Amino acid sequence: MPRGEASMVPEVEFESYYGRPILKEPTWKTPDVPLYLFLGGLAGASSLLAEGAALTGRPDLERVARLAAAGGAAAGTVALVHDLGRPERFLNMLRVLKPTSPLSVGSFILAPFSGLAGAAAASDLTGRLPRLGRLAGAGAAALGPPLATYTAALLANTAVPAWHEAHRELPFVFGGSGAQAAGGLAMMLVPLDQAAPARRMALAGAAVEIAAAESILLRRGLAAEPYRIGMPGRLMTMARNCTAVASAATALAGRRSRLVSVLAGATYVTASLATRFGIFEAGRASARDPKYVVVPQRERVRARQGASAKMTG
């Protein structure tokens, strides 16, 4: 173009062709997938809680946690299969292990975990084969942390902006959320004298989740906006407030009052559930709006160009 001649091409903005989304919105079903995310975290953290209860001689806590691990895994598998549409689709994922695919790796975590957690719970309920039950429980506990957090990698491995941009924080959010759900459920169902590990797990999980979720909001720029506005924003605010209230109640009176323990536990579970739905809906919202795709891409291009200019300057 000759010097001094004005460009007739306007600067490109972030609108897409006729306002259509640039990304295809995830086709995963609601509430199947958010429930699957929640139940996987609950089951994985409960398996750890059960093993700790077994080692410290807390039979009531061990039984509740083992049932939560087995029940959460079973219910989560049902939700996943329902989302897939046909049971054989889940079985097909077990034909080949692909280490580069979070979904494939997750399937190979969920399947053995479900069997081990179910065997441990059955042994605890019936009193039969206690040594095999303990071994199964230990195996489930070893798979518990990966089960609670692999779904974060599954979401972050997509091109959905709100999920992908938060790939560093999501595993901590999911792990903390699962821990407070497992601890909260046990607080509701276990006598006070055996619930101390559940209270500690819930408090620790709440602290990790709040810190990681706040890091998303503070560090992720425009990609964090879907977590603040609309339905996702309301769900995340609800989760944060419930977590704070439950933590305060646990710290102040959770050891002395059965009623406070039950209410705080139910609030923890509610907060964890709201977190999973909020994150899921934030991802869907960011996929619908082209600006969440284009603007961060432009910022990265400018940053690379600036770095390149400094190196050559």
Legacy VTK file of the C-alpha trace (Angstrom):
# vtk DataFile Version 3.0
C-alpha trace
ASCII
DATASET POLYDATA
POINTS 313 float
0.000 0.000 0.000
1.512 3.434 -0.957
2.631 5.724 1.837
0.041 8.192 3.062
-2.861 6.221 1.687
-5.503 5.408 4.283
-6.425 1.772 4.733
-9.940 0.943 3.608
-10.020 -2.176 5.798
-11.384 -1.482 9.297
-9.574 -2.858 12.305
-10.754 -6.354 13.107
-12.858 -6.581 16.227
-13.848 -9.609 18.245
-17.282 -10.092 16.700
-17.666 -13.362 14.839
-19.377 -14.035 11.522
-22.938 -12.753 11.932
-22.445 -12.912 15.694
-22.223 -16.695 15.692
-20.027 -18.377 18.318
-16.474 -19.154 17.263
-16.387 -22.267 19.430
-18.985 -24.957 19.538
-20.622 -24.951 22.948
-19.958 -28.183 24.879
-22.710 -30.698 24.248
-22.378 -32.316 27.671
-25.702 -32.590 29.419
-26.922 -30.748 32.495
-27.218 -31.929 35.249
-25.397 -35.144 34.273
-21.892 -33.747 33.852
-21.875 -31.276 36.783
-23.186 -34.073 39.008
-20.475 -36.363 37.696
-17.857 -33.744 38.559
-19.299 -33.375 42.061
-19.708 -37.087 42.756
-16.202 -37.905 41.574
-14.733 -35.377 43.994
-16.924 -36.612 46.836
-16.026 -40.257 46.200
-12.300 -39.668 45.799
-11.955 -37.607 48.963
-14.215 -39.991 50.920
-11.889 -42.894 50.122
-9.013 -41.005 51.746
-11.170 -40.155 54.746
-12.213 -43.797 55.106
-8.638 -45.029 55.088
-7.640 -42.465 57.691
-10.585 -43.525 59.864
-9.546 -47.178 59.557
-5.998 -46.382 60.635
-7.118 -44.336 63.659
-9.869 -46.663 64.877
-13.023 -44.716 64.028
-15.448 -47.394 62.778
-18.500 -45.146 62.353
-16.544 -42.642 60.295
-14.934 -45.429 58.274
-18.298 -46.967 57.387
-19.883 -43.671 56.351
-16.861 -42.689 54.262
-16.611 -46.094 52.576
-20.284 -45.983 51.653
-19.862 -42.431 50.363
-16.891 -43.484 48.220
-18.703 -46.489 46.765
-22.028 -44.717 46.364
-20.467 -41.603 44.841
-18.508 -43.670 42.326
-21.572 -45.717 41.373
-23.838 -42.680 41.029
-21.137 -40.806 39.110
-20.786 -43.695 36.681
-24.547 -43.667 36.122
-24.453 -39.918 35.412
-21.552 -40.374 32.981
-23.225 -43.246 31.138
-26.463 -41.271 30.914
-24.580 -38.356 29.382
-22.870 -40.668 26.880
-26.248 -42.081 25.890
-25.347 -45.775 25.761
-23.438 -47.937 28.280
-21.237 -49.465 25.589
-19.681 -46.051 24.916
-18.184 -46.081 28.399
-16.975 -49.653 27.894
-15.394 -48.666 24.582
-13.273 -46.082 26.394
-11.677 -48.949 28.333
-10.454 -50.724 25.214
-7.325 -48.570 24.788
-5.447 -46.386 27.283
-4.396 -43.046 25.779
-2.094 -41.202 28.225
-2.563 -37.963 26.274
-6.351 -38.041 26.766
-7.702 -36.991 30.194
-10.984 -38.736 29.387
-9.223 -42.021 28.633
-7.031 -41.804 31.739
-10.055 -40.844 33.822
-11.972 -43.886 32.622
-9.107 -46.111 33.739
-9.186 -44.402 37.140
-12.960 -44.535 37.605
-13.400 -48.209 36.673
-10.944 -49.741 39.189
-11.839 -47.194 41.833
-15.500 -48.154 41.633
-14.672 -51.842 42.034
-12.261 -51.302 44.921
-14.501 -48.838 46.761
-17.485 -51.158 46.338
-15.539 -54.154 47.645
-14.285 -52.192 50.661
-17.792 -50.968 51.494
-19.289 -54.458 51.118
-16.633 -55.947 53.389
-17.229 -53.263 56.005
-20.990 -53.783 55.949
-20.936 -57.575 56.064
-17.805 -58.131 58.118
-16.609 -60.704 55.598
-13.097 -60.903 54.150
-11.808 -58.033 56.290
-8.218 -58.267 55.035
-9.287 -58.124 51.402
-11.632 -55.280 52.309
-8.781 -53.323 53.853
-6.610 -53.914 50.793
-9.440 -52.764 48.545
-9.922 -49.675 50.687
-6.215 -48.843 50.478
-6.341 -49.243 46.695
-9.341 -46.936 46.478
-7.559 -44.380 48.661
-4.558 -44.448 46.316
-6.858 -43.692 43.362
-8.906 -41.139 45.304
-6.863 -37.976 44.616
-6.599 -38.664 40.850
-10.339 -39.355 40.713
-11.134 -36.094 42.521
-8.945 -33.959 40.239
-8.706 -35.570 36.797
-11.980 -33.960 35.747
-10.266 -30.580 36.136
-7.702 -31.680 33.539
-10.553 -32.963 31.386
-12.189 -29.513 31.315
-8.939 -27.543 31.032
-7.795 -29.669 28.084
-10.596 -28.224 25.933
-10.559 -24.942 23.996
-13.324 -23.495 26.199
-11.790 -20.203 27.432
-13.045 -20.145 31.028
-11.781 -23.688 31.564
-8.576 -23.616 29.546
-7.294 -20.310 30.916
-7.790 -21.587 34.487
-5.903 -24.861 33.916
-3.447 -24.137 36.746
-6.101 -23.480 39.375
-8.886 -25.908 38.479
-7.234 -29.040 39.948
-6.920 -27.248 43.296
-10.514 -26.007 43.108
-11.776 -29.514 42.362
-9.593 -31.169 44.974
-10.593 -28.711 47.668
-14.247 -28.898 46.667
-14.206 -32.697 46.861
-12.557 -32.601 50.285
-15.117 -30.249 51.761
-17.970 -32.318 50.294
-16.580 -35.554 51.767
-15.872 -33.944 55.115
-19.234 -32.225 55.175
-21.179 -35.388 54.417
-19.357 -37.244 57.192
-20.036 -34.379 59.615
-23.746 -34.813 58.932
-23.785 -38.573 59.589
-21.048 -39.333 62.132
-21.128 -38.757 65.929
-19.112 -35.784 67.167
-16.525 -37.909 68.950
-15.499 -39.583 65.669
-15.951 -36.661 63.284
-12.722 -34.756 63.992
-10.943 -35.940 60.784
-14.020 -35.007 58.765
-14.034 -31.508 60.239
-10.345 -31.067 59.487
-10.776 -32.326 55.925
-13.713 -29.993 55.306
-11.852 -26.971 56.688
-8.703 -27.750 54.694
-10.677 -28.355 51.514
-12.597 -25.121 51.978
-9.365 -23.147 52.371
-7.827 -24.676 49.236
-10.953 -24.141 47.158
-11.441 -20.516 48.188
-7.776 -19.662 47.559
-7.737 -21.321 44.140
-11.092 -19.862 43.060
-10.001 -16.361 44.099
-6.779 -16.846 42.137
-8.848 -17.484 39.005
-10.756 -14.253 39.511
-7.639 -12.189 40.215
-5.205 -13.581 37.656
-7.177 -14.688 34.616
-8.346 -11.310 33.271
-11.200 -11.428 30.782
-11.362 -15.220 30.955
-12.451 -14.888 34.597
-15.448 -12.712 33.750
-17.877 -15.630 33.160
-17.244 -16.697 36.767
-18.492 -13.306 37.989
-21.616 -12.597 35.952
-24.968 -14.233 35.209
-25.921 -17.636 36.551
-22.314 -18.846 36.920
-21.493 -15.755 38.955
-24.456 -16.334 41.249
-23.509 -19.981 41.739
-19.867 -19.164 42.489
-20.890 -16.425 44.927
-23.279 -18.829 46.628
-20.510 -21.422 46.894
-18.060 -18.917 48.356
-20.565 -17.620 50.918
-21.679 -21.113 51.937
-18.088 -22.226 52.344
-17.259 -19.233 54.530
-20.344 -19.715 56.733
-19.753 -23.456 57.123
-16.091 -22.941 57.967
-16.872 -20.344 60.612
-19.560 -22.546 62.171
-17.219 -25.554 62.176
-14.395 -23.641 63.805
-16.603 -22.033 66.466
-18.987 -24.797 67.493
-18.566 -27.820 65.228
-16.875 -29.867 67.956
-19.523 -29.176 70.623
-22.903 -29.071 68.892
-24.364 -31.932 66.904
-26.858 -29.568 65.283
-24.133 -27.169 64.178
-22.121 -30.099 62.815
-25.054 -31.317 60.729
-25.921 -27.864 59.393
-22.317 -26.985 58.625
-21.833 -30.324 56.876
-24.900 -29.800 54.711
-23.644 -26.316 53.841
-20.267 -27.698 52.793
-21.955 -30.195 50.483
-24.155 -27.450 49.018
-21.121 -25.241 48.415
-19.267 -28.026 46.628
-22.250 -28.771 44.419
-22.682 -25.068 43.563
-18.989 -24.820 42.655
-19.214 -27.641 40.125
-22.361 -26.237 38.504
-20.874 -22.725 38.498
-17.661 -23.811 36.781
-19.573 -25.876 34.246
-21.938 -23.029 33.373
-19.075 -20.504 33.207
-17.400 -22.645 30.563
-20.551 -22.861 28.502
-21.062 -19.094 28.732
-17.487 -18.374 27.624
-17.876 -20.641 24.591
-20.993 -18.768 23.471
-19.399 -15.290 23.448
-16.694 -14.694 20.791
-14.874 -12.057 22.853
-13.651 -14.655 25.348
-11.930 -16.448 22.470
-10.530 -13.569 20.397
-9.444 -10.987 22.987
-7.156 -13.332 25.003
-5.667 -14.591 21.723
-4.857 -11.024 20.688
-3.316 -10.302 24.076
-1.055 -13.338 23.735
-0.025 -12.310 20.203
0.820 -8.784 21.375
2.798 -10.160 24.301
4.822 -12.419 21.982
5.398 -9.552 19.565
6.561 -7.319 22.403
8.929 -9.975 23.690
10.268 -10.564 20.191
10.805 -6.820 19.689
12.781 -6.572 22.918
15.013 -9.466 21.905
15.751 -7.979 18.455
15.902 -4.358 19.623
LINES 1 314
313 0 1 2 3 4 5 6 7 8 9 10 11 12 13 14 15 16 17 18 19 20 21 22 23 24 25 26 27 28 29 30 31 32 33 34 35 36 37 38 39 40 41 42 43 44 45 46 47 48 49 50 51 52 53 54 55 56 57 58 59 60 61 62 63 64 65 66 67 68 69 70 71 72 73 74 75 76 77 78 79 80 81 82 83 84 85 86 87 88 89 90 91 92 93 94 95 96 97 98 99 100 101 102 103 104 105 106 107 108 109 110 111 112 113 114 115 116 117 118 119 120 121 122 123 124 125 126 127 128 129 130 131 132 133 134 135 136 137 138 139 140 141 142 143 144 145 146 147 148 149 150 151 152 153 154 155 156 157 158 159 160 161 162 163 164 165 166 167 168 169 170 171 172 173 174 175 176 177 178 179 180 181 182 183 184 185 186 187 188 189 190 191 192 193 194 195 196 197 198 199 200 201 202 203 204 205 206 207 208 209 210 211 212 213 214 215 216 217 218 219 220 221 222 223 224 225 226 227 228 229 230 231 232 233 234 235 236 237 238 239 240 241 242 243 244 245 246 247 248 249 250 251 252 253 254 255 256 257 258 259 260 261 262 263 264 265 266 267 268 269 270 271 272 273 274 275 276 277 278 279 280 281 282 283 284 285 286 287 288 289 290 291 292 293 294 295 296 297 298 299 300 301 302 303 304 305 306 307 308 309 310 311 312
